[in-house]
Amino acid sequence: MPASSGLTNRHRLNRSGDRQLNRAMHTITLIRMRLDPATNPYVARRISEGKTSRDAQLRLQRAISGQLFKILEGIEPNEGGQPHNLPQRLDSI
């Protein structure tokens, strides 16, 4: 949805959907921005490109959701409907 004002041209994402999932993704993003040494250069690069901290956070959220989706794509349910090949550690996220 358009959210432009004055000389600023923006596009706002639809924030509806799974609110618990959105909150979890927000928390994951904040913790990674604060504590993950591999994430700090990514955020610094985005900010140096002229993006705001919020824009960098949204881009990081999108990258994390892509990583999570790839992990979940590889999980197959067993006969009881429960996943049987979950990764033991999620260090790659």
C-alpha positions, 0 to 999 in steps of 0.5 A, a space after each residue: 500500500 502506498 505511504 508517500 508524503 511530500 518528497 518521500 516515496 514509500 510503500 508500506 507492507 501489509 502487517 496483517 497475518 500471523 501476529 505471533 509469527 510476526 512478533 517472533 520474527 521481530 524478536 529474532 531480528 532484534 536479538 540478531 542485530 544486537 548480539 550476532 557478530 555475523 549480522 552486524 556487518 550486514 546491518 552496518 552495510 545497509 545503513 551505510 547505503 543510506 537505509 534507516 535502521 528500521 529498513 535494515 531491520 526489515 531486510 534482515 527479517 526478510 533474509 531470516 524468513 528465507 532461511 527459516 523457509 529453506 529449513 522448513 521445506 526440508 522437514 518431512 512429517 512421519 506417520 504420526 504427523 510429527 517432523 522426524 528429520 528436524 535439525 538438531 541445532 539451528 545454528 545456521 539461522 
